[in-house]
Amino acid sequence: MSEQDPTSESRPEPPEDSATQLNPELETQPAIETEEEATPAPEPVAQAKYESDAAILAASRKRTRRSFAVAAMSAAAGYGVYRWVEGGPILGKQPLVLRRTIQAEAALSRAIFNERALAPTYPLSRAEKPRTNGYIGLDNELALESWRLQLVGVRNEKSYSQYVPDVTAWNYQYSDAKAPKLREVRAGAFPRGTAEAGLSASTLRPGTPGLLLTLADVVRFSRHELVTEFKCIEGWSQIIHWAGVRMADFLEAYPPAPNPDGTEPRYVYMETPNGDYYVGYDLHVCRHPQTLLVTEMGGEALTQVHGAPLRLHAPTKYGYKQIKRIGVIAYSNLKPDDYWTKLGYDWYAGL
């Protein structure tokens, strides 16, 4: 036997699971995974939804910031406009910008609705008992026998038997007894223009010539009746039975004096005897076929609280234009003062 090197002897290869056989615990322990292998890859649909939601959220945040910025700038601009309007000139207790807006709306209303259109009329059976409302200019009970209508600006006024060189010299008499529901004032004191709007800028000046008409001078024309709706700007309305004479007939009998160029004056001014309440009209409104100088309401003679002995009914206008207890009618080229316009209301007052 030949001598051999012991290191060169062949030895058997260990089996593949020899590590397991040497350490059996390795067989029960799970393989260690990396973090990337532990989180399963998202499905394609879920990934797309996640990306879409993220994009929407980002856009929403951007738009929210933009909206807040726009809202802040709008609020600042609105406040600036408010301060500009409030700090501007005032006309008729309103900022001039608002007054001009009201006047523009009035012009548009006139163009669309036409003041010459007739107001609806109703059967007498629908007429209601007249409601009492508004006592400006009616503070004291007038002695009706002392009433005169001061008419100024009539054509050829000196040709009338009722002409006087100063209509303002006429003195109205008031009773010591007050009509029911009329406001109490200091007895014997009848200052003019004591109501909220103050004295009218259009009131007659001492020494104004004109006509002094009695009630008989007014009611000598044909009697007309109307059943129309009286509308108050306070939000209520009533169907009322009115009677009196058409103001168109009155204007024909006592026409306004023409201007130097032959045209008629544009306006008519009316005022209570004490000058507390006053209203201005366009001449064509007074010529409207339904405008009445009223002496009766609800089938009875006017009472003091409804403006005895003479009031106006213009069914195309709100109630504050329908003056009670008329003491003055004057034709004018200048736009007359108007009680409620001075307190912020519309001069037009059309329905």
C-alpha positions in Angstrom: 0.0 0.0 0.0 1.4 3.2 -1.0 1.8 5.9 1.4 -0.9 8.8 0.9 -1.2 12.4 2.2 -4.1 12.4 4.7 -5.4 15.9 3.5 -6.0 14.6 0.1 -8.5 12.1 1.2 -12.0 12.8 -0.1 -14.7 13.8 2.3 -18.5 13.8 1.8 -20.2 17.2 1.0 -22.7 18.4 3.6 -26.3 18.4 2.6 -28.0 21.8 1.6 -30.0 21.9 4.8 -27.1 21.2 7.0 -27.5 24.5 8.6 -31.0 23.6 9.5 -29.9 20.3 10.8 -27.2 21.9 13.0 -29.7 24.6 14.3 -33.3 23.4 14.1 -34.7 26.7 15.4 -33.9 28.4 12.1 -36.6 26.3 10.5 -39.4 28.0 12.5 -38.2 31.6 12.3 -39.6 33.7 9.3 -37.2 35.2 6.9 -36.3 38.8 7.7 -37.8 41.2 5.2 -36.8 44.8 4.3 -39.2 47.7 4.9 -39.8 48.0 1.2 -40.8 44.3 1.1 -43.1 44.8 4.2 -45.3 47.5 2.6 -47.3 46.0 -0.2 -47.3 48.0 -3.4 -50.5 49.9 -3.9 -52.9 48.8 -6.5 -53.0 51.1 -9.6 -56.6 52.3 -9.0 -56.0 53.2 -5.4 -52.8 55.1 -6.4 -54.7 57.1 -9.0 -57.4 58.0 -6.5 -54.8 59.1 -3.9 -53.1 61.3 -6.5 -56.5 62.8 -7.6 -57.6 63.6 -4.0 -54.2 65.2 -3.3 -54.6 67.4 -6.5 -58.1 68.5 -5.5 -57.1 69.3 -2.0 -54.2 71.5 -3.2 -56.5 73.3 -5.7 -59.1 73.8 -2.9 -56.5 75.3 -0.6 -55.3 77.6 -3.3 -58.8 78.8 -4.2 -59.8 79.2 -0.5 -56.9 81.6 0.0 -57.8 83.4 -3.1 -61.4 83.7 -2.0 -60.5 85.1 1.3 -58.2 87.7 -0.4 -61.0 88.7 -2.9 -63.6 88.9 0.0 -61.2 91.1 2.0 -60.6 93.4 -1.0 -64.3 93.6 -1.8 -65.2 94.5 1.8 -62.5 97.2 1.9 -63.8 98.6 -1.5 -67.4 98.5 -0.2 -66.6 100.3 2.9 -64.6 102.9 0.9 -67.7 103.5 -1.3 -69.9 103.7 1.7 -67.6 106.3 3.3 -67.5 108.2 0.0 -71.3 108.3 -0.3 -71.9 109.2 3.3 -69.3 111.9 3.2 -70.6 113.5 0.0 -73.1 116.4 -0.4 -76.7 115.9 1.0 -79.9 116.7 -0.9 -83.2 116.2 0.7 -81.7 114.5 3.7 -80.1 111.9 1.4 -76.6 111.6 0.0 -76.5 113.2 -3.4 -75.6 109.9 -5.1 -78.7 108.2 -3.7 -80.9 111.2 -4.6 -79.7 111.1 -8.2 -80.4 107.4 -8.3 -84.0 107.9 -7.1 -84.5 110.7 -9.7 -83.2 108.3 -12.4 -85.6 105.6 -11.3 -88.4 108.1 -11.3 -87.6 109.2 -14.9 -87.6 105.5 -15.9 -90.9 104.9 -14.2 -92.5 107.8 -16.0 -91.2 106.6 -19.3 -92.5 103.0 -18.8 -95.8 103.6 -17.0 -96.9 106.9 -18.4 -98.5 109.2 -15.7 -101.4 109.9 -18.1 -102.7 106.3 -17.7 -105.9 105.8 -15.8 -106.0 104.2 -12.4 -108.3 101.2 -11.9 -111.8 102.0 -10.7 -114.1 99.8 -8.6 -117.9 99.3 -7.9 -119.3 101.4 -5.1 -120.1 98.3 -3.2 -116.3 97.8 -2.6 -115.8 101.2 -1.0 -114.6 101.2 2.6 -114.9 103.6 5.5 -112.0 106.1 5.1 -109.1 105.5 7.5 -107.7 108.5 9.3 -104.0 108.9 8.9 -101.6 111.9 8.8 -102.3 115.1 10.7 -99.6 117.4 9.5 -101.1 120.8 8.8 -104.3 119.8 10.6 -103.1 120.5 14.1 -106.1 122.8 14.9 -109.7 122.8 13.9 -110.3 125.4 11.2 -113.3 127.6 11.3 -114.6 126.6 7.9 -116.4 129.9 7.2 -113.0 131.6 7.3 -111.4 129.3 4.7 -110.2 130.8 1.5 -108.2 129.3 -1.3 -105.2 131.5 -2.2 -104.7 131.1 -5.9 -101.6 132.6 -7.4 -100.2 132.9 -10.9 -103.6 133.0 -12.8 -103.7 134.4 -16.3 -105.3 138.0 -16.3 -105.8 137.7 -12.6 -106.9 141.3 -12.2 -109.9 140.6 -14.4 -111.4 138.3 -11.7 -113.7 139.8 -9.0 -111.8 137.7 -6.4 -108.5 139.5 -7.1 -106.7 141.0 -4.1 -103.2 142.7 -4.1 -102.0 140.5 -1.2 -103.5 137.0 -0.7 -101.2 136.4 2.3 -103.0 139.1 4.3 -106.0 136.8 4.7 -106.4 135.5 8.3 -107.7 132.0 8.9 -109.7 131.5 12.1 -109.4 128.4 14.3 -111.8 127.1 16.8 -110.9 126.6 20.5 -112.4 123.2 20.3 -110.1 120.6 18.7 -111.4 118.1 16.2 -111.3 114.5 17.5 -107.8 112.8 17.3 -106.1 116.0 16.2 -102.9 116.9 18.0 -103.1 119.4 20.8 -101.0 122.6 20.5 -100.7 125.7 22.6 -104.0 127.6 22.3 -103.8 130.8 20.3 -100.4 130.0 18.7 -100.4 129.2 15.1 -96.8 129.6 13.8 -96.1 128.5 10.3 -93.9 125.6 9.2 -93.5 124.0 12.6 -93.6 120.4 11.4 -90.5 118.3 11.0 -89.5 119.5 7.4 -89.7 123.2 8.4 -91.0 126.1 6.5 -91.4 125.7 2.7 -89.0 127.6 0.5 -91.9 128.0 -1.9 -94.3 129.6 0.6 -95.9 132.8 -0.5 -94.2 136.0 0.4 -96.1 138.9 1.9 -97.5 141.2 -0.8 -98.2 138.3 -3.3 -101.2 139.2 -5.5 -103.7 136.6 -6.5 -107.3 135.4 -6.1 -109.1 134.6 -2.8 -111.7 131.9 -3.7 -114.5 130.7 -1.5 -115.6 127.1 -1.5 -118.6 128.1 -3.7 -116.1 129.4 -6.3 -114.5 125.9 -6.4 -117.5 123.6 -6.4 -119.4 125.5 -9.1 -118.0 123.0 -11.7 -119.5 119.7 -12.5 -119.5 117.1 -9.7 -117.5 114.0 -10.3 -117.4 110.7 -8.3 -114.6 108.1 -8.3 -114.1 104.8 -6.5 -110.4 104.2 -6.6 -107.7 102.8 -4.4 -105.8 105.0 -2.0 -102.3 103.7 -1.4 -100.1 104.7 1.5 -96.4 104.3 1.4 -96.6 102.8 4.9 -97.9 99.7 3.2 -101.7 99.8 3.5 -104.4 100.7 1.0 -108.1 101.2 0.8 -110.8 101.5 -1.8 -112.4 104.9 -1.3 -115.5 106.7 -2.7 -114.5 110.2 -3.6 -116.5 113.2 -4.8 -115.6 116.7 -5.9 -114.6 118.6 -9.0 -112.0 117.7 -11.6 -108.9 119.8 -11.2 -108.8 119.9 -15.0 -112.0 121.9 -15.0 -110.6 124.1 -12.3 -107.5 124.8 -14.3 -109.6 125.6 -17.4 -111.6 128.2 -15.4 -108.5 129.6 -13.7 -105.7 129.0 -16.2 -102.0 129.6 -15.3 -100.4 132.7 -16.8 -98.1 131.9 -19.7 -94.4 132.4 -19.7 -92.9 135.2 -21.9 -92.3 132.6 -24.6 -96.0 131.5 -24.5 -95.4 128.2 -22.8 -97.2 127.2 -19.6 -95.5 127.0 -16.2 -94.4 123.4 -15.5 -95.4 123.1 -11.9 -98.2 123.5 -9.3 -97.6 124.1 -5.7 -100.1 123.5 -2.8 -99.9 124.3 0.8 -102.0 124.1 4.0 -103.3 127.3 5.5 -100.7 127.2 8.3 -97.9 126.4 5.9 -96.9 123.2 7.8 -97.6 120.8 4.9 -96.8 121.5 1.2 -96.6 119.5 -2.0 -95.3 120.1 -5.5 -96.7 118.6 -8.8 -96.1 118.6 -12.5 -98.9 120.6 -14.2 -99.9 117.6 -16.3 -100.6 115.5 -13.1 -103.1 118.1 -12.0 -104.7 117.9 -15.5 -105.1 114.2 -15.2 -108.8 113.3 -15.7 -108.9 111.5 -12.4 -107.3 114.2 -10.3 -110.0 115.6 -8.0 -110.4 118.6 -5.7 -112.3 116.6 -3.1 -115.1 117.8 -0.9 -116.7 114.5 0.0 -115.4 111.1 1.1 -117.5 107.9 1.6 -120.7 109.7 0.6 -120.3 112.4 3.3 -118.8 115.9 3.5 -115.1 116.0 4.4 -114.3 116.0 8.1 -111.5 118.0 9.7 -109.3 114.9 10.0 -109.7 114.2 6.3 -108.8 117.8 5.2 -112.1 119.8 5.2 -113.0 121.8 3.4 -110.9 120.8 0.3 -108.3 118.2 -0.3 -106.7 116.5 -3.3 -107.1 113.0 -4.7 -104.6 111.9 -7.3 -105.0 108.1 -7.8 -101.8 107.8 -9.8 -99.8 109.0 -6.7 -99.0 107.7 -3.2 -101.0 109.1 -0.4 -98.3 111.6 0.8 -98.9 113.5 -2.4 -102.6 113.9 -1.7 -102.6 117.0 0.4 -105.4 117.7 2.9 -106.9 121.1 3.7 -105.6 123.0 0.7 -105.0 126.7 1.5 -102.7 127.7 -1.4 -102.5 126.7 -5.1 -99.7 128.5 -7.0 -98.5 128.0 -10.6 -94.8 128.1 -10.9 -91.9 127.6 -13.3 -89.6 126.7 -10.5 -89.8 123.2 -9.1 -91.7 123.7 -5.8 -90.6 122.6 -2.4 -92.1 119.3 -1.2 -92.5 118.3 2.5 -91.6 114.6 2.2 -88.9 115.1 -0.4 -87.1 117.3 2.1 -87.2 114.3 4.5 -85.8 111.8 2.0 -88.8 110.6 0.0 -89.3 110.6 -3.7 -90.7 113.8 -5.3 -92.3 111.8 -8.1 -94.3 109.4 -5.8 -95.8 107.6 -8.8 -97.6 104.2 -8.6 
